[in-house]
Amino acid sequence: MNYRACVIGAGIGGMQAALDIADSGFEVVLVERAPSIGGHMAQLSETFPTLDCSQCILTPRTVEVGQHPNIRLLTLSEVVSVEGEVGNFRVRIRRHPRYVIEEKCTACGDCAKVCPVVVPNEFDRGLAARRAIYIPHPQAVPAVYRLDPDACLGLFPLACGKCGEACERQAINYDMAPEIVEVDVGAIVVATGYELYQDEAVMAYAYMDHPNVMDGLEFERLLSASGPTGGELIRPSDGKVPREVVFIQCAGSRNPEHGLPYCSKICCMYTAKHAILYKHRVPDGQVYVFYIDIRAGGKGYEEFVTRAMEEDDTVYIRGRVSKVFSQNGKVVVWGVDTLTERKVEVAADMVVVAAAIVPSAGNWGLSQVLGIDVDEFGFYTAPDAEMTPVESGVPGVFLAGACLGPQDIPETVAQASGAAAKVLAFLDAQKAQERRKARAHEAGAHGAELVSNQPVVSSEGR
Amino acid sequence: MGIPYYPGCTLSTKAKNYDRSGRAVAAALGGDGRFELEELPEWQCCGATFPLMVDDSMALIAPTRVLYQAQQAGERVATLCAICFNVLRRSQALLERDPEMLERINWFTEQEYRGDVRVVHFLEVLRDDLGWEALAERVVEPLTGLRVAPYYGCLLLRPYEEIGLDDPESPVILHDLVRALGAEPVDFPYSIECCGSYLTVKDPQVSETLSKDVVASARERGAQAIVTACPLCQFNLDYPQRETEAGRTGNEIPVLYFTQLMAVALGLPEDTWGFEDHYVDPRRGLTL
């Protein structure tokens, strides 16, 4: 029996589960594919419906995870196999080389200053550039640089080596190789999150080829005070302040024709948030939101959308968009207003597309490794979604967050705590049983009467 | 042996230039005449519109008769007119999935249509039987530098489930053809928008408003010509640009059938081009 848990995915869900388990005194191995933790929440500007600064409420958590004595954090890592069963899982994890020694790096940035390679920064959704050796963002945990082998001019054989020369602490090791780590754990929590649908051809908006048409996460980076513009709302093409912005909800979602019939659930709320935040920065700007209908089921959610519509004076148009194209420096949006039954054309300065939520690319592979079910869209499914929504069907493997389906932050956190509680209940019960066995053994040795393995239930008061 | 060909009424009247250029390029493609368009010995109206009512067997009689006539000639029938193509292909699809309807129509027409003639558009023959590379090899007068806006309209592409010729949202078949001829395809947002269709008869103002947007959009993108596969699209885009008492604006863009563009690129004699029947003379735009 192993009194240790493995949490896969270190977004807000995985971090919550890891912290809950670790705070209760059990060890956690937290596995994350990306170079740093925090997931998509780290990219957000503000959260709905409170408009809290996302980084401000997240950073204490990421730091806590990074420093927790019971959490072993493995970034740039993937689970490759899981053997055994509940209580005795053997998890094999592939650690991709960082080429930077975590213990030595002080994140001074001397290496990046000399790196000649410039590539788009994934964390900023390509709105800003990074070097081949980089740290995804200033608040990254672990606060360690990483050398991207795909962007680097060449590692085998070494083609450049400038970063290595610049690093005073000699933290860069070009010869690092992938490594397999084996850990024995008693239970597993899967919290691998989501991605945004990228198939613009299917959405018929062909949006990615125009710099002023972007998805919700790009817009978050544009709004973010730590983003590439320092929170200044300017459009990528020419740095001008967009005066007219169109938001398109349900881009890909609720579209059975193109295979995504489900509602992505969070878009109504984050679009309202985007509209509000845009109006706060550009009070005389004009917002148009195309929607099918508004789904704001949540505490304070409906009020939040109403606020976007009324207090912040945005135009909500009930109808879908048929086409987006550029013309005369504008992005022209064609749609329909189904309430007035008229065709609508808006010549906008910027278009934000609320692309559908889809499971992370690795979901399917991991489902094979763990033997858990995925639905037709690639999300994990709990066999009994009503009564045991965080149980995967494989004993000892629990699920949390958007890997189960579109989910907002509070729901993800609640599920993560739920999954952690399941893990803790199991580990605690095992530990209690072991203690009883030990006591029984002790008692037996002293010739006392047999102590039952079953929990003692008092009959008093019944 | 060529391909059985159904011209339809428009290509025998208003759009003779489409028919003439089409037959000429088909004959010029070589391959021992296997691309040649061989007119059905006997044919009649395709029905002109595909019936949208569920139980409208009456409207299926005409297309079924055409399909029967095609059956006498071979396994497939090619069209140039996008409207005929749409009606025949959809009728064929309907008869294929509804044997009872086929039986009912056969009973009425007293003909034995088996229900398996393949309706193809000549563009598909070019793409699937010949191939764009082979077409490019046959080009003797490449249209280098000519910017051509491919205009698809609706009937060539929709509904996708029954037509399935190309992606209805982002079609490429005319783009590929234009490229094969050495010209440059111009992407423009109106390439699959409505030309106004039959409203040109009933409510010409509406259709002219729609078609002028199409032409204006192509012009904004720097197109020197618009190419289409539908006689109604051609008319609706061309006619509103006609010379009026106010004279010409100088912004006119000629609207050509793809077969005319091919005839020029394949170096066929001018009498196959049929440019004299246009409201905007293509020779101006093409500087030929």
Interface residues (C-beta under 8 A of the other chain):
Chain A: A201 A204 A206 K323 F325 Q327 N328 V332
Chain B: E169 S170 P189 S217 E220
